[in-house]
Structure formats: C-alpha cells, structure tokens
C-alpha cells in the first residue's frame, strides 16, 4: 500500500515537472513574425511568438496591399473625341482593364472676320486654338449711319426749306429732305374811326415775321361836319348884336363865324 502511494506521488511530481517544462508563462519577450506576406489582392498573416518557448501567443491578418496602378495611353483624346488607356499593376502585373480619357473640349476664341459697316452686316467666327476648327459664326449687325443734317435753304412763312444729310463715318449722302413752311404769325391791326375831317381804317391783319399784309385795312371816308345853325342876335340901344353863323355839333369847329 505504501509502495503504491509512493508510485502515485512520483507520477504526480513527474507530471507537474513536465507541465512546467512545456509552459513558460511567456514572461520573457515576444515578437511579431510574418508568416504569410500579403499580396495585392490577398491578406497575409503575422504571429506573435514567445522568444522563450516559441509558442504562438497571438496572430493577426495583414491587409491586402491593393494594386499599384500604372496607366498607358493608347489613343490621345482630342477636342471632340475621347481617348483611351489601359491599366495594370506594377507589382503583380495584373491587367486592370481599359478606361476612357475624356475629350478635352475646344480652347476657343472669337475673331472678327468681316467688319460691320453702316449698311452691311459683319461676321465673327469662333475658332479652336488647338485643332483650328471653325466652331460657330455669328452676324455682327450693321452699325447704321451717324447722320448729320445741314439746312441749305431756310423755310419761310409760305415756302418750304431744304436740308441735306451726310454720314460722318462713311461720308455717304443721305439725300435731301423738305423743311415745311411754318406759316404766318398773325397780328391784328386795329380799326381807326373816321372823324369829321379825316378818313378812318377798317380792322386788318399782318404777319409779325415777314410783315405780309393778311387782311387789308380799307379806308373809311371822313364823316363831314354835322352843321348846327347859330342864330343871329339883334343889337339893342346899348348892346351889339351877332350875325347868323354855323358850327359842327361833333367837333365844335366854327363853320360860319358870327
């Protein structure tokens, strides 16, 4: 019985010794070791290994590197057409397919190809500095004349005048135009009443600008005297008398003196 107990105790001691021999507790330093390198498309693997007992303490995935893209132009883009390129990975040489290089578009400028004049339209053209293509043409409207009019004959009350036109830019004659007569400026001439001895005038009109008589003043004959008899006065013993006489009742002029 005692022998059996000794055997069991020895077995337990040996088992514990083996346990401590295979597990160091990783109290010593450890380091990361790459076991599988990552590629452009696949992840790698690294392990944290105890430098004392070489046991793997931890492990982590290393992310895939992704492609390192290089491009090669196959056809250059133009102003109006797309180009193309191919792409590959400079590390693994994988073919990454083709791609479109967008058209650059025109680098355009407008230039006047025909100047507009007073009477004729001009032209301007949009041209690309790169491909020299003519993109669009637009009309430049005619400018019209810069008119100057000069009076060559003044208008009067009764006669039209004349003015002549020319263009200051192109010196073209623009023709002759009539200036309408402006008509008389009427002024009334008052009537003059006749007297006993002087004629009168009827009402009239004349133009204050050209002095033309528009309505003649007619002569009205003098009225003549309106006679009134002055009776004779007989003399007396002490007073002189007067002969018969006449005077005008309107203007009081003595016609026959007493």
Phi and psi in degrees as a GROMACS rama.xvg file:
@    title "Ramachandran Plot"
@    xaxis  label "Phi"
@    yaxis  label "Psi"
@TYPE xy
-62.9411  -34.5575  UNK-2
-67.334  -38.1675  UNK-3
-65.744  -40.676  UNK-4
-64.854  -38.0698  UNK-5
-65.6813  -40.6957  UNK-6
-62.2527  -43.3296  UNK-7
-63.8958  -41.1611  UNK-8
-65.7971  -40.0845  UNK-9
-65.8432  -39.1324  UNK-10
-63.2749  -43.0178  UNK-11
-62.6175  -42.4668  UNK-12
-63.7674  -40.6929  UNK-13
-65.4441  -38.3922  UNK-14
-65.5639  -42.7828  UNK-15
-65.4804  -38.5464  UNK-16
-62.8354  -40.07  UNK-17
-66.046  -37.8433  UNK-18
-64.02  -45.998  UNK-19
-69.9603  -24.9213  UNK-20
-72.8787  -29.3538  UNK-21
-99.5971  -7.49164  UNK-22
-135.151  114.051  UNK-23
-94.5098  -4.83919  UNK-24
80.3188  0.359418  UNK-25
53.0123  38.553  UNK-26
-80.2273  -13.5683  UNK-27
-86.5536  179.024  UNK-28
-69.2412  153.365  UNK-29
-132.414  162.846  UNK-30
-146.956  156.726  UNK-31
-83.6548  134.96  UNK-32
-127.88  126.39  UNK-33
-77.6586  121.709  UNK-34
-97.6005  -35.8252  UNK-35
-134.567  118.845  UNK-36
-70.0247  140.172  UNK-37
-72.9768  153.632  UNK-38
-114.658  -172.48  UNK-39
-62.9779  -32.385  UNK-40
-118.911  -13.9172  UNK-41
-121.291  143.585  UNK-42
-72.8704  154.172  UNK-43
-103.435  -169.06  UNK-44
-144.146  136.75  UNK-45
-129.077  147.842  UNK-46
-124.042  143.566  UNK-47
-96.7089  109.211  UNK-48
-115.908  134.905  UNK-49
-71.0351  126.881  UNK-50
-74.6924  -11.6267  UNK-51
-88.0918  -49.1936  UNK-52
-115.463  -1.34988  UNK-53
65.0377  14.9423  UNK-54
-78.2291  142.91  UNK-55
-76.3989  113.404  UNK-56
-86.5268  -38.6159  UNK-57
-156.146  162.561  UNK-58
-147.993  150.978  UNK-59
-138.751  151.99  UNK-60
-81.5658  139.487  UNK-61
-100.263  122.652  UNK-62
-60.5148  146.085  UNK-63
-58.1893  144.961  UNK-64
-73.863  -25.3633  UNK-65
77.9709  157.519  UNK-66
-75.6954  147.077  UNK-67
-98.3079  103.087  UNK-68
-82.6396  132.543  UNK-69
-122.178  141.254  UNK-70
-118.761  150.725  UNK-71
-134.81  122.971  UNK-72
-70.9071  126.96  UNK-73
-95.1717  -43.3148  UNK-74
-139.298  131.122  UNK-75
-73.3439  140.784  UNK-76
-71.1982  152.575  UNK-77
-114.607  -172.49  UNK-78
-62.4513  -32.2785  UNK-79
-118.755  -12.9468  UNK-80
-121.569  141.277  UNK-81
-68.712  150.779  UNK-82
-101.988  -170.498  UNK-83
-146.59  156.95  UNK-84
-144.426  160.332  UNK-85
-115.777  150.944  UNK-86
-125.907  143.623  UNK-87
-146.386  165.531  UNK-88
-91.1909  128.014  UNK-89
-74.6533  -10.1105  UNK-90
-95.0727  -56.3529  UNK-91
-101.764  -4.70853  UNK-92
64.7908  20.2072  UNK-93
-67.0826  142.802  UNK-94
-78.57  118.867  UNK-95
-101.349  8.25932  UNK-96
91.443  176.462  UNK-97
-98.6845  161.571  UNK-98
-144.636  155.988  UNK-99
-88.1775  136.237  UNK-100
-100.959  112.121  UNK-101
-59.6137  147.321  UNK-102
-56.5329  143.785  UNK-103
-76.9618  -22.449  UNK-104
80.2521  157.968  UNK-105
-75.0575  143.99  UNK-106
-102.549  89.8236  UNK-107
-103.734  158.683  UNK-108
-145.061  144.687  UNK-109
-92.2313  135.731  UNK-110
-132.432  138.962  UNK-111
-78.4992  119.581  UNK-112
-101.282  -15.5477  UNK-113
-151.295  118.973  UNK-114
-70.1948  140.138  UNK-115
-74.2586  146.832  UNK-116
-116.547  -173.809  UNK-117
-60.9298  -33.6361  UNK-118
-118.836  -13.0915  UNK-119
-120.849  140.66  UNK-120
-68.4583  151.209  UNK-121
-105.029  -174.525  UNK-122
-138.006  145.033  UNK-123
-130.544  144.364  UNK-124
-126.025  136.373  UNK-125
-93.459  120.162  UNK-126
-125.377  143.469  UNK-127
-83.9738  129.601  UNK-128
-69.082  -20.823  UNK-129
-90.3058  -58.6775  UNK-130
-97.9484  -4.63278  UNK-131
64.6193  15.4441  UNK-132
-70.4247  144.212  UNK-133
-85.6792  113.608  UNK-134
-89.5948  -45.6348  UNK-135
-157.239  149.948  UNK-136
-125.549  135.819  UNK-137
-126.627  149.294  UNK-138
-83.6856  135.875  UNK-139
-100.31  115.462  UNK-140
-60.5908  146.442  UNK-141
-56.2431  143.25  UNK-142
-77.3257  -22.5867  UNK-143
80.6542  156.484  UNK-144
-72.4799  147.638  UNK-145
-95.8594  92.934  UNK-146
-79.8785  140.534  UNK-147
-131.475  125.092  UNK-148
-113.705  133.896  UNK-149
-120.673  135.885  UNK-150
-80.127  119.608  UNK-151
-103.294  -13.3151  UNK-152
-150.7  119.456  UNK-153
-70.4664  141.943  UNK-154
-75.558  150.376  UNK-155
-118.8  -171.734  UNK-156
-62.3848  -33.2524  UNK-157
-119.855  -13.332  UNK-158
-120.535  138.464  UNK-159
-67.0341  151.07  UNK-160
-101.17  -175.344  UNK-161
-138.382  138.804  UNK-162
-130.239  147.134  UNK-163
-118.915  135.466  UNK-164
-109.757  144.854  UNK-165
-140.614  156.489  UNK-166
-94.9613  129.542  UNK-167
-68.298  -24.0305  UNK-168
-88.0888  -55.4911  UNK-169
-102.806  -2.15597  UNK-170
64.0705  15.3434  UNK-171
-69.324  145.215  UNK-172
-78.7564  130.981  UNK-173
-100.03  6.47224  UNK-174
98.5796  -171.478  UNK-175
-119.347  139.157  UNK-176
-127.101  148.266  UNK-177
-84.8587  140.992  UNK-178
-104.829  113.198  UNK-179
-61.3606  142.078  UNK-180
-57.3581  142.135  UNK-181
-94.2831  -2.19957  UNK-182
79.6141  160.934  UNK-183
-73.2755  150.604  UNK-184
-103.83  101.721  UNK-185
-75.4664  140.108  UNK-186
-128.787  133.294  UNK-187
-77.6888  137.508  UNK-188
-104.675  114.905  UNK-189
-66.9804  148.731  UNK-190
-69.4821  151.213  UNK-191
-119.938  119.901  UNK-192
-71.4175  139.39  UNK-193
-73.0905  157.054  UNK-194
-112.488  -171.511  UNK-195
-63.2478  -34.3063  UNK-196
-117.595  -12.7641  UNK-197
-120.473  145.098  UNK-198
-72.4497  160.661  UNK-199
-113.344  -175.71  UNK-200
-134.602  145.533  UNK-201
-78.0118  165.461  UNK-202
-66.3151  146.893  UNK-203
-144.465  -174.199  UNK-204
-144.285  150.204  UNK-205
-145.251  166.403  UNK-206
-91.1176  128.661  UNK-207
-73.4208  -15.7783  UNK-208
-90.3338  -56.5671  UNK-209
-102.195  -3.05293  UNK-210
68.0451  10.9049  UNK-211
-65.1371  135.38  UNK-212
-77.3215  122.239  UNK-213
-95.6495  -36.6248  UNK-214
-132.684  115.487  UNK-215
-66.4302  143.417  UNK-216
-88.7258  119.781  UNK-217
-85.7462  146.458  UNK-218
-76.9855  132.655  UNK-219
-104.686  123.596  UNK-220
-59.283  152.137  UNK-221
-59.3471  147.668  UNK-222
-72.7477  -26.6084  UNK-223
79.361  160.597  UNK-224
-74.8533  148.915  UNK-225
-101.139  102.351  UNK-226
-74.1289  139.997  UNK-227
-129.738  131.175  UNK-228
-78.2098  136.206  UNK-229
-104.178  113.591  UNK-230
-66.7835  149.097  UNK-231
-69.8783  153.479  UNK-232
-121.748  120.121  UNK-233
-72.2163  142.681  UNK-234
-75.0975  160.15  UNK-235
-120.355  -173.276  UNK-236
-63.3788  -29.3909  UNK-237
-117.3  -13.7073  UNK-238
-123.104  147.497  UNK-239
-76.4442  161.069  UNK-240
-109.073  -175.715  UNK-241
-132.828  143.681  UNK-242
-77.7468  167.375  UNK-243
-67.4645  146.48  UNK-244
-143.698  -176.568  UNK-245
-142.443  149.605  UNK-246
-146.013  166.56  UNK-247
-90.5654  129.041  UNK-248
-74.0196  -13.4879  UNK-249
-93.456  -55.8876  UNK-250
-101.695  -4.96299  UNK-251
69.9999  9.70029  UNK-252
-64.3414  134.682  UNK-253
-78.456  122.555  UNK-254
-95.7197  -41.4464  UNK-255
-130.684  114.901  UNK-256
-72.4235  138.477  UNK-257
